[in-house]
């Protein structure tokens, strides 16, 4: 096929669709054979053997149905990775042969053998299907003899060149019987990009996604007389929840293909065809599945199970004491609708305290259904001594192999319960083990003198009742009035400055006191001056830049402050200005000036407040 080499790029584009595959566990020495599962008669393909260690004496089997054209060619690879400080390395050797299949049919390549450290290892076997050549491709190649002057054709994607099929494993199933729907891509073209993806909804089914390996390779398949490279895009396990004809609608997937444009150009190597990218929407075929109802005659204890199952019951003990737990375990294994199975009914004696069963599922999704086991544990606690019988437990299901109902039954259990410890009457000691909640059914008696109340005494309408309404209302009104008063005061900036003048002066004087204790004369007098000038600026509502000793004396006189206190302030201002440039003074003089300033501001504040 002309563009087969580029088709392997599709697998990297499809990886975004596919769930991560499960990594295979590797033994110490692995020797693996690989080849395409389908090839075309007369075309070459590769047969590779990969060994994760150095080996020798590689022996091939009899390659019946194939001819060896070349080989082996040997290649080596080495990788190293570090995770959480731990470094691991891997190396491998690959032996490659080029084969050709001269005849059609299905052929088996038996295991090869190789020697590693004196031990012999065998590879896996392979099955290769040899397909007939694609007649349509041969006809196109034979008729493609036009040169540069031939009339170009528009670049298009034919419906037979690329499409998606929805393939069901069964078209006729029972209700609750699992089957798979596979969305498989068929292409003869090179895919360059993916577009919008819309897989159909599965109404009327319980859906489980089947994991598809992320490292899958393109496979060759013959369909309608033509060879295609294929890849599974999505595989879903479905369980029909009702009978009748159920239709699975179409899905849609957009892809960009590289196709011949019909134009040719001349190059140094000769005339070559120009490729063009064409976007194509691929629509899957709708499917109709016939879902048959389960036959009549369902057993009374039918558990809704459909498939093939085994039934394994067990009991923790048959001889115990009262107030000690007894656990009956039932394990259901097999393949079918494991998630939808109803728990079998275990009938304990009436004086047993029984708790809800705990269910542990351990199954995986396969193409045949959910395969694994479902374990159900029933916890019960006998409260009294004696001999008791637990009747057999029954599990009924519909067997898909025989298309009939089957009932599996356990043997009955005889329990011998001895006298127990009364202190263990509660199941609280088993809470952590069984994850159950125990209600205490015995409450302590209340002691002491009872309190009586007259039958005609009601809280509604009493004084206390109305106070519950009145007190919050009064508090709300007072809060509203206080909030309005604070808002008006805060809006008067000048008044707020006047009101806070004393606080700002005291704050600055505290800073001056720190400089006094630190014997820092200049900063001490500077801070006292800042306190005084700032106090008068805030109190008299005069900017500091416009303050002078004269207008301070005038404003204080207008406020009615006596000349003695005003003179005291003027004396302090003059002393601070003179001391800044005078020789160093003693701490006693600075301390005296500080106390006089604090006393003067206090007297001034009291006089202005009274005013």
C-alpha positions as CSV (number, residue, x, y, z in Angstrom):
1,X,0.0,0.0,0.0
2,X,1.4,3.3,-1.1
3,X,1.2,5.3,2.1
4,X,1.6,2.6,4.6
5,X,4.8,4.0,6.1
6,X,3.1,7.2,7.3
7,X,0.2,5.4,8.8
8,X,2.1,4.5,11.9
9,X,1.8,8.1,13.0
10,X,-1.9,7.5,13.7
11,X,-1.2,5.6,16.9
12,X,0.4,8.7,18.5
13,X,-2.6,10.8,17.6
14,X,-5.0,8.2,19.0
15,X,-3.2,8.0,22.4
16,X,-5.3,11.0,23.6
17,X,-8.4,8.8,23.2
18,X,-7.1,5.7,24.9
19,X,-7.0,5.0,28.6
20,X,-3.7,4.1,30.1
21,X,-2.8,0.4,29.6
22,X,-1.7,-1.9,32.4
23,X,2.1,-2.3,32.5
24,X,3.2,-5.9,32.1
25,X,5.4,-7.4,34.8
26,X,8.9,-8.3,33.6
27,X,10.9,-11.2,34.9
28,X,14.6,-11.1,35.3
29,X,15.2,-12.3,31.7
30,X,12.6,-11.5,28.9
31,X,12.9,-12.8,25.3
32,X,10.0,-11.5,23.2
33,X,9.1,-11.9,19.6
34,X,7.0,-9.4,17.6
35,X,5.6,-9.1,14.1
36,X,2.5,-7.7,12.5
37,X,-0.6,-9.9,13.0
38,X,-1.5,-9.2,9.3
39,X,0.6,-8.7,6.2
40,X,0.0,-8.5,2.5
41,X,1.1,-11.3,0.2
42,X,4.4,-10.3,-1.5
43,X,5.1,-7.4,0.8
44,X,8.1,-7.3,3.2
45,X,7.7,-7.1,7.0
46,X,9.8,-7.3,10.1
47,X,10.2,-10.1,12.5
48,X,12.0,-8.9,15.7
49,X,13.3,-10.6,18.8
50,X,14.0,-8.4,21.8
51,X,16.2,-9.6,24.8
52,X,16.8,-7.5,27.9
53,X,20.3,-9.0,28.4
54,X,23.2,-10.0,26.3
55,X,22.7,-13.5,24.7
56,X,24.2,-15.8,22.2
57,X,23.3,-18.7,19.9
58,X,20.0,-17.4,18.6
59,X,18.1,-20.2,16.9
60,X,15.2,-19.5,14.7
61,X,12.3,-21.9,14.2
62,X,11.2,-23.3,10.8
63,X,9.6,-20.2,9.2
64,X,7.0,-22.2,7.3
65,X,5.1,-20.0,4.8
66,X,7.8,-17.2,4.9
67,X,11.0,-16.4,3.2
68,X,13.9,-14.6,4.9
69,X,15.3,-11.8,2.8
70,X,17.7,-10.3,5.3
71,X,18.9,-10.7,8.9
72,X,19.6,-10.7,11.6
73,X,20.5,-7.0,12.1
74,X,21.4,-6.3,15.7
75,X,20.6,-3.0,17.6
76,X,21.1,-2.1,21.2
77,X,19.4,0.4,23.4
78,X,20.0,1.7,26.9
79,X,17.9,3.9,29.2
80,X,18.4,5.3,32.7
81,X,16.0,7.0,35.0
82,X,16.1,8.4,38.6
83,X,13.0,8.4,40.8
84,X,13.1,9.7,44.4
85,X,16.9,9.4,44.4
86,X,16.9,5.8,43.1
87,X,18.5,5.3,39.7
88,X,17.5,2.3,37.5
89,X,18.8,1.4,34.1
90,X,17.5,-0.9,31.4
91,X,19.2,-2.3,28.3
92,X,18.0,-4.5,25.5
93,X,19.2,-6.2,22.3
94,X,16.9,-6.5,19.3
95,X,17.5,-9.0,16.4
96,X,15.6,-8.0,13.3
97,X,14.8,-10.2,10.2
98,X,13.1,-9.0,7.0
99,X,10.6,-11.6,5.7
100,X,8.2,-11.9,2.8
101,X,5.1,-14.1,2.6
102,X,4.7,-15.7,-0.9
103,X,1.4,-17.3,-0.2
104,X,-1.9,-16.4,1.4
105,X,-3.2,-18.0,4.6
106,X,-2.7,-18.0,8.4
107,X,0.8,-19.1,9.6
108,X,2.3,-19.7,13.0
109,X,5.9,-18.7,13.9
110,X,7.1,-21.1,16.6
111,X,9.2,-19.9,19.5
112,X,12.9,-19.1,18.9
113,X,15.6,-19.9,21.5
114,X,18.6,-18.1,22.8
115,X,21.3,-18.8,25.5
116,X,21.8,-16.3,28.4
117,X,24.5,-17.0,31.0
118,X,24.4,-20.7,30.2
119,X,20.6,-21.0,30.4
120,X,18.3,-21.5,27.5
121,X,15.3,-19.2,27.0
122,X,12.4,-19.4,24.5
123,X,10.3,-16.6,23.0
124,X,6.6,-16.5,22.5
125,X,5.0,-17.8,19.4
126,X,3.3,-15.6,16.8
127,X,0.3,-16.0,14.4
128,X,0.5,-14.0,11.2
129,X,-2.3,-13.7,8.7
130,X,-1.2,-13.2,5.1
131,X,-3.9,-11.2,3.2
132,X,-4.3,-11.1,-0.6
133,X,-3.1,-7.9,-2.4
134,X,-5.5,-5.0,-2.6
135,X,-6.9,-5.0,-6.2
136,X,-8.2,-1.5,-6.0
137,X,-4.8,-0.1,-5.0
138,X,-3.1,-2.1,-7.8
139,X,-5.5,-0.6,-10.3
140,X,-4.9,2.9,-9.1
141,X,-1.1,2.4,-9.3
142,X,-1.4,0.9,-12.8
143,X,-3.5,3.7,-14.1
144,X,-1.5,6.5,-12.4
145,X,0.8,7.3,-15.4
146,X,-0.1,10.9,-16.0
147,X,2.7,13.4,-16.1
148,X,2.9,17.0,-15.1
149,X,0.5,18.0,-17.8
150,X,-2.4,15.7,-16.7
151,X,-5.5,17.4,-15.4
152,X,-5.5,17.6,-11.6
153,X,-8.3,16.2,-9.5
154,X,-9.6,17.7,-6.3
155,X,-8.0,16.2,-3.1
156,X,-10.8,14.2,-1.4
157,X,-11.2,11.4,1.1
158,X,-13.3,8.6,-0.3
159,X,-15.7,6.8,2.0
160,X,-13.9,3.5,1.4
161,X,-10.4,5.0,2.2
162,X,-11.1,5.8,5.9
163,X,-14.1,5.0,8.1
164,X,-15.0,3.9,11.7
165,X,-17.0,0.8,12.4
166,X,-19.0,0.1,15.6
167,X,-18.6,-3.7,16.2
168,X,-20.7,-5.6,18.7
169,X,-19.5,-8.9,20.1
170,X,-23.2,-10.2,20.2
171,X,-26.4,-8.9,18.5
172,X,-28.7,-11.2,20.4
173,X,-28.3,-11.1,24.2
174,X,-30.3,-11.7,27.4
175,X,-31.2,-8.9,29.8
176,X,-28.2,-8.3,32.1
177,X,-25.9,-10.2,29.8
178,X,-22.6,-8.4,29.1
179,X,-21.4,-7.7,25.6
180,X,-18.8,-5.3,24.1
181,X,-19.0,-2.5,21.5
182,X,-15.7,-1.7,19.8
183,X,-15.1,1.5,17.7
184,X,-12.4,0.6,15.2
185,X,-10.7,2.9,12.8
186,X,-10.0,1.6,9.2
187,X,-7.7,3.6,7.0
188,X,-5.5,3.4,3.9
189,X,-4.4,7.0,4.3
190,X,-1.9,8.9,6.6
191,X,-3.6,10.7,9.4
192,X,-2.1,14.1,10.4
193,X,-4.4,15.4,13.1
194,X,-7.5,14.7,15.1
195,X,-10.6,16.9,15.5
196,X,-13.8,16.8,17.5
197,X,-14.8,13.4,19.1
198,X,-18.4,12.5,19.9
199,X,-19.0,8.9,20.9
200,X,-22.6,7.9,21.4
201,X,-24.5,7.7,24.6
202,X,-25.6,4.2,25.8
203,X,-29.1,4.7,27.1
204,X,-30.6,1.6,28.6
205,X,-27.3,0.0,29.5
206,X,-24.9,-0.2,32.5
207,X,-21.6,0.9,31.1
208,X,-18.0,-0.2,31.9
209,X,-15.0,1.0,29.9
210,X,-12.6,-1.7,28.7
211,X,-8.9,-0.6,29.0
212,X,-7.1,-0.4,25.7
213,X,-3.3,-0.6,25.8
214,X,-1.7,2.7,25.2
215,X,1.2,1.1,23.2
216,X,-1.0,-0.8,20.7
217,X,0.3,-1.0,17.2
218,X,-1.7,-0.6,14.0
219,X,-2.9,-4.0,12.7
220,X,-3.8,-5.0,9.2
221,X,-7.2,-6.3,8.5
222,X,-9.0,-7.2,5.3
223,X,-12.6,-5.8,5.0
224,X,-14.9,-6.0,2.0
225,X,-12.1,-7.2,-0.2
226,X,-9.6,-4.4,0.7
227,X,-6.7,-4.2,3.2
228,X,-6.8,-1.6,5.9
229,X,-4.7,-0.5,8.8
230,X,-6.8,-0.6,11.9
231,X,-6.7,0.6,15.5
232,X,-9.3,0.3,18.3
233,X,-10.3,3.7,19.5
234,X,-12.8,2.7,22.2
235,X,-14.1,-0.5,23.7
236,X,-17.1,-0.6,26.0
237,X,-18.7,-3.3,28.1
238,X,-22.5,-3.0,28.2
239,X,-25.2,-4.7,30.3
240,X,-28.7,-4.1,29.0
241,X,-31.1,-3.1,31.8
242,X,-34.4,-3.8,29.8
243,X,-35.6,-6.2,27.1
244,X,-36.6,-5.3,23.6
245,X,-34.9,-3.7,20.6
246,X,-32.3,-1.1,21.9
247,X,-30.5,1.1,19.4
248,X,-27.0,2.4,19.9
249,X,-26.8,5.7,18.0
250,X,-24.0,6.9,15.7
251,X,-20.8,8.4,16.9
252,X,-18.7,11.1,15.1
253,X,-15.0,11.7,14.8
254,X,-13.2,14.4,12.8
255,X,-9.8,13.6,11.3
256,X,-7.3,15.3,9.0
257,X,-5.8,13.0,6.3
258,X,-2.9,13.6,3.9
259,X,-4.1,12.7,0.4
260,X,-2.8,13.1,-3.1
261,X,-3.8,16.5,-4.5
262,X,-3.7,15.4,-8.1
263,X,-0.8,17.9,-8.8
264,X,2.7,17.0,-9.7
265,X,5.9,19.0,-9.4
266,X,9.3,18.5,-11.0
267,X,12.2,18.2,-8.5
268,X,15.9,17.1,-8.7
269,X,14.7,13.6,-8.0
270,X,12.1,13.6,-10.7
271,X,8.4,14.3,-10.8
272,X,6.6,13.9,-7.4
273,X,3.0,14.2,-6.4
274,X,1.9,17.0,-4.0
275,X,0.0,15.9,-0.9
276,X,-2.8,17.9,0.6
277,X,-4.5,17.9,4.1
278,X,-8.2,17.1,3.9
279,X,-10.5,17.2,6.9
280,X,-13.1,14.4,7.0
281,X,-15.9,13.7,9.5
282,X,-16.2,9.9,10.1
283,X,-19.6,8.7,11.4
284,X,-20.1,5.3,12.9
285,X,-22.9,3.0,11.9
286,X,-25.9,2.8,14.3
287,X,-26.5,-0.6,15.9
288,X,-29.6,-2.4,17.0
289,X,-29.3,-5.0,19.7
290,X,-32.0,-7.5,20.4
291,X,-32.3,-7.9,24.2
292,X,-34.3,-11.0,25.3
293,X,-36.1,-11.1,28.7
294,X,-34.9,-13.7,31.2
295,X,-37.1,-16.9,31.0
296,X,-40.0,-17.5,33.3
297,X,-39.6,-19.6,36.3
298,X,-37.2,-17.4,38.3
299,X,-36.4,-18.8,41.8
300,X,-37.8,-16.9,44.7
301,X,-34.3,-16.1,45.9
302,X,-33.1,-15.0,42.4
303,X,-30.2,-12.5,43.0
304,X,-30.4,-10.8,39.6
305,X,-27.1,-12.5,38.7
306,X,-26.5,-13.4,35.0
307,X,-23.3,-15.2,34.0
308,X,-21.3,-18.1,35.3
309,X,-20.6,-18.2,39.0
310,X,-19.3,-20.3,41.9
311,X,-20.4,-19.9,45.5
312,X,-18.2,-20.4,48.6
313,X,-19.7,-19.9,52.1
314,X,-17.8,-20.0,55.4
315,X,-18.4,-19.1,59.1
316,X,-15.9,-17.7,61.6
317,X,-16.9,-20.0,64.4
318,X,-19.6,-22.4,65.5
319,X,-18.7,-22.5,69.2
320,X,-18.5,-19.2,71.1
321,X,-20.0,-17.3,74.0
322,X,-22.9,-14.8,74.3
323,X,-22.0,-11.3,73.3
324,X,-19.1,-12.5,71.1
325,X,-19.4,-11.9,67.3
326,X,-20.1,-14.5,64.6
327,X,-19.3,-13.8,61.0
328,X,-20.8,-15.6,58.0
329,X,-18.8,-14.9,54.8
330,X,-20.1,-15.6,51.3
331,X,-17.7,-15.3,48.3
332,X,-19.3,-15.2,44.8
333,X,-16.7,-15.7,42.0
334,X,-17.1,-15.8,38.2
335,X,-17.9,-13.7,35.2
336,X,-21.1,-11.7,34.7
337,X,-22.9,-8.6,36.0
338,X,-21.0,-8.7,39.3
339,X,-21.9,-5.1,40.3
340,X,-25.6,-5.8,40.1
341,X,-25.8,-9.0,42.1
342,X,-28.1,-8.8,45.1
343,X,-26.7,-10.0,48.5
344,X,-28.0,-13.5,49.5
345,X,-30.2,-13.6,52.5
346,X,-28.7,-15.1,55.7
347,X,-31.4,-15.9,58.4
348,X,-29.9,-15.6,61.9
349,X,-31.9,-16.6,65.0
350,X,-34.3,-13.9,66.3
351,X,-32.3,-13.1,69.5
352,X,-29.1,-12.4,67.5
353,X,-28.2,-8.7,67.0
354,X,-27.6,-8.5,63.2
355,X,-25.7,-5.7,61.4
356,X,-25.7,-4.6,57.7
357,X,-23.3,-6.8,55.6
358,X,-20.0,-5.4,54.4
359,X,-19.2,-6.0,50.7
360,X,-15.8,-6.2,49.1
361,X,-15.5,-6.2,45.3
362,X,-12.5,-7.5,43.5
363,X,-13.1,-7.8,39.8
364,X,-11.8,-6.4,36.5
365,X,-13.5,-5.4,33.2
366,X,-13.0,-7.9,30.4
367,X,-14.6,-8.4,27.0
368,X,-16.8,-11.2,28.5
369,X,-18.0,-9.2,31.5
370,X,-16.9,-8.4,35.0
371,X,-14.5,-11.1,36.1
372,X,-13.5,-11.6,39.7
373,X,-15.1,-12.1,43.1
374,X,-17.6,-10.4,45.4
375,X,-17.2,-11.1,49.2
376,X,-20.1,-10.4,51.5
377,X,-19.6,-10.6,55.3
378,X,-22.6,-10.8,57.8
379,X,-21.9,-9.8,61.4
380,X,-24.2,-11.1,64.1
381,X,-23.9,-11.1,67.9
382,X,-25.7,-13.8,70.0
383,X,-27.1,-12.3,73.2
384,X,-28.1,-15.5,75.1
385,X,-26.6,-18.9,75.6
386,X,-28.0,-22.0,74.0
387,X,-28.0,-24.0,70.8
388,X,-29.0,-22.3,67.5
389,X,-29.3,-23.2,63.9
390,X,-28.5,-21.0,60.9
391,X,-30.4,-22.4,57.8
392,X,-28.6,-23.0,54.5
393,X,-27.8,-19.9,52.4
394,X,-29.0,-20.0,48.8
395,X,-27.7,-18.2,45.7
396,X,-29.6,-18.4,42.4
397,X,-28.4,-17.0,39.1
398,X,-29.1,-17.4,35.3
399,X,-26.4,-19.5,33.7
400,X,-25.5,-18.3,30.2
401,X,-23.9,-21.6,29.3
402,X,-27.0,-23.7,29.9
403,X,-29.6,-20.8,29.4
404,X,-31.3,-21.9,32.7
405,X,-31.5,-20.9,36.3
406,X,-29.2,-22.5,38.8
407,X,-29.3,-22.5,42.6
408,X,-26.3,-23.0,44.8
409,X,-26.8,-23.8,48.4
410,X,-24.5,-23.9,51.5
411,X,-24.8,-26.3,54.3
412,X,-26.6,-25.2,57.5
413,X,-24.6,-24.2,60.6
414,X,-25.3,-25.4,64.2
415,X,-24.1,-22.8,66.8
416,X,-23.3,-23.6,70.4
417,X,-23.4,-20.4,72.5
418,X,-22.0,-20.6,76.0
419,X,-22.7,-18.1,78.8
420,X,-21.0,-14.8,78.0
421,X,-19.6,-11.9,79.9
422,X,-22.4,-9.3,80.7
423,X,-19.9,-6.5,80.3
424,X,-19.7,-7.3,76.6
425,X,-23.4,-6.8,76.0
426,X,-22.6,-3.9,73.7
427,X,-21.0,-4.4,70.3
428,X,-18.9,-1.3,70.8
429,X,-15.7,-3.4,71.0
430,X,-16.3,-4.5,67.4
431,X,-17.0,-1.1,65.9
432,X,-13.5,-0.7,64.5
433,X,-13.5,-4.2,63.0
434,X,-16.9,-4.1,61.4
435,X,-17.5,-0.3,60.9
436,X,-20.9,-0.5,62.5
437,X,-22.8,2.0,64.7
438,X,-24.3,0.7,67.9
439,X,-27.1,2.6,69.7
440,X,-27.2,2.4,73.5
441,X,-30.6,1.0,74.4
442,X,-30.3,1.4,78.2
443,X,-30.2,4.9,79.7
444,X,-29.1,5.9,83.2
445,X,-31.9,6.8,85.7
446,X,-31.9,10.5,86.8
447,X,-31.7,11.0,90.6
448,X,-32.4,13.9,92.9
449,X,-35.5,16.0,93.7
450,X,-37.8,16.5,90.7
451,X,-38.8,20.0,89.7
452,X,-42.5,20.6,89.2
453,X,-44.3,23.3,87.2
454,X,-47.9,24.4,87.3
455,X,-49.9,23.2,84.3
456,X,-51.4,26.7,83.7
457,X,-47.9,28.3,83.7
458,X,-46.8,29.3,80.2
459,X,-43.8,31.1,79.0
460,X,-45.7,32.7,76.1
461,X,-47.3,36.0,77.3
462,X,-45.2,36.2,80.5
463,X,-43.0,39.3,81.3
464,X,-39.9,37.4,80.4
465,X,-41.4,36.5,77.0
466,X,-42.0,40.2,76.2
467,X,-38.5,41.2,77.5
468,X,-37.0,38.9,74.8
469,X,-38.6,41.2,72.2
470,X,-38.1,44.6,74.1
471,X,-34.5,44.3,75.1
472,X,-33.1,43.7,71.5
473,X,-35.3,46.5,70.2
474,X,-34.0,49.0,72.7
475,X,-30.4,47.9,72.1
476,X,-30.9,48.3,68.3
477,X,-32.2,51.9,68.8
478,X,-29.3,52.9,71.1
479,X,-26.8,51.4,68.7
480,X,-28.4,53.4,65.8
481,X,-28.3,56.7,67.7
482,X,-24.7,56.2,68.9
483,X,-23.6,55.3,65.3
484,X,-25.2,58.5,64.0
485,X,-23.5,60.6,66.6
486,X,-20.1,59.1,65.8
487,X,-20.7,59.6,62.1
488,X,-21.4,63.4,62.6
489,X,-18.3,63.8,64.8
490,X,-16.1,62.0,62.3
491,X,-17.4,64.2,59.5
492,X,-16.2,67.4,61.4
493,X,-12.4,67.1,60.7
494,X,-11.4,70.3,62.5
495,X,-13.3,69.2,65.6
496,X,-11.8,65.7,65.5
497,X,-8.3,67.2,65.3
498,X,-9.1,69.5,68.3
499,X,-10.5,66.6,70.3
500,X,-7.5,64.4,69.6
501,X,-4.9,67.1,70.1
502,X,-4.1,66.1,73.7
503,X,-3.6,62.4,72.7
504,X,-1.2,63.3,69.8
505,X,0.8,65.6,72.1
506,X,1.1,62.9,74.8
507,X,2.2,60.4,72.1
508,X,5.0,62.7,71.0
509,X,6.0,63.5,74.6
510,X,6.4,59.7,75.2
511,X,8.8,59.6,72.3
512,X,10.6,62.6,73.8
513,X,10.8,60.7,77.1
514,X,12.6,57.8,75.3
515,X,15.2,60.3,73.9
516,X,15.6,61.7,77.4
517,X,16.4,58.3,78.8
518,X,18.8,57.7,76.0
519,X,20.6,61.1,76.7
520,X,19.9,62.3,73.1
521,X,19.6,66.0,73.7
522,X,18.9,67.2,70.1
523,X,16.2,64.7,69.4
524,X,14.6,65.3,72.8
525,X,14.2,69.0,72.3
526,X,13.0,68.5,68.7
527,X,10.3,66.0,69.8
528,X,9.1,68.5,72.6
529,X,8.9,71.3,70.0
530,X,7.0,69.0,67.7
531,X,4.6,68.1,70.5
532,X,3.9,71.7,71.4
533,X,3.6,73.1,67.8
534,X,1.4,70.1,66.9
535,X,-0.8,70.5,69.9
536,X,-1.5,74.2,69.2
537,X,-2.0,73.4,65.5
538,X,-4.7,70.8,66.3
539,X,-6.2,72.7,69.2
540,X,-6.5,76.1,67.5
541,X,-7.2,74.7,64.0
542,X,-4.2,76.6,62.5
543,X,-1.8,74.8,60.1
544,X,1.7,74.4,61.5
545,X,3.1,76.5,58.7
546,X,1.0,79.5,59.8
547,X,1.7,79.2,63.5
548,X,3.8,81.9,65.3
549,X,4.3,82.8,68.9
550,X,2.3,85.9,68.4
551,X,-0.9,84.3,66.9
552,X,-0.6,81.6,69.5
553,X,-0.7,84.2,72.3
554,X,-3.6,86.0,70.5
555,X,-5.7,82.8,70.1
556,X,-5.1,81.7,73.7
557,X,-6.2,85.1,74.9
558,X,-9.4,84.8,72.8
559,X,-10.0,81.4,74.4
560,X,-9.7,83.1,77.8
561,X,-6.5,81.4,78.9
562,X,-4.7,83.4,81.6
563,X,-1.4,85.2,80.8
564,X,0.5,83.1,83.3
565,X,-0.2,79.8,81.6
566,X,0.4,81.4,78.2
567,X,3.7,82.8,79.4
568,X,4.7,79.3,80.7
569,X,4.2,77.9,77.1
570,X,6.2,80.7,75.6
571,X,9.0,80.1,78.1
572,X,9.0,76.4,77.2
573,X,9.2,77.1,73.5
574,X,12.1,79.6,74.0
575,X,13.9,77.1,76.2
576,X,13.7,74.3,73.6
577,X,14.8,76.5,70.8
578,X,17.7,77.9,72.8
579,X,18.8,74.5,74.2
580,X,19.0,72.9,70.7
581,X,22.1,75.1,69.9
582,X,23.4,75.6,73.4
583,X,26.2,73.5,75.0
584,X,25.1,70.2,76.5
585,X,22.9,70.4,79.5
586,X,22.5,68.1,82.4
587,X,19.8,65.4,82.4
588,X,18.2,67.2,85.4
589,X,17.5,70.3,83.3
590,X,16.0,68.1,80.5
591,X,13.9,66.2,83.0
592,X,12.6,69.4,84.5
593,X,11.7,70.8,81.1
594,X,9.8,67.6,80.3
595,X,7.8,67.7,83.5
596,X,6.9,71.3,83.0
597,X,5.7,70.6,79.4
598,X,3.5,67.7,80.5
599,X,2.1,69.9,83.4
600,X,1.4,72.9,81.1
601,X,-0.4,70.8,78.5
602,X,-2.5,69.2,81.2
603,X,-3.5,72.6,82.6
604,X,-4.2,74.0,79.1
605,X,-6.4,71.0,78.3
606,X,-8.5,71.4,81.4
607,X,-9.0,75.2,80.8
608,X,-10.0,74.7,77.2
609,X,-12.4,71.9,78.0
610,X,-14.1,74.1,80.6
611,X,-14.3,76.9,78.1
